[in-house]
Amino acid sequence: RVSPPLQKPALETVRSSLRLLNASAYRLQSECRKTVPPEPGAAVDYQLLTQQVIQCAYDIAKAAKQLVTITTREKKQ
């Protein structure tokens, strides 16, 4: 069985979720790179860094959930 094409609102939601997923993954990668100090002895604020990584992970999970919800909804129709 072939799934019907996504409706306009669903398509926009998919695009929005994919943008959030992509941006959050990029931010996560960037934040993780900060765990290695640019030079020996340079200070790293691990508490702030941990908060940033947690926020990125939350945004990734949120975007993934949106995509799963849309996909599940489309399959049921």
C-alpha angles and dihedrals in degrees: 000000000000117000116237115250116272115268117243097258091047092048091052090048090051091051091048092049092048091050090051091047093049095045093046093049090050091049091048091053090049093049092048091053088059090067088078108070114233089234134015112276095018114141120249120195097221094177092058091040091053091051091050092049091049090051091050091049090049091051091049091051091047093052092046091051091051090052093048091049093051093045093048092047092050092050091053093054 
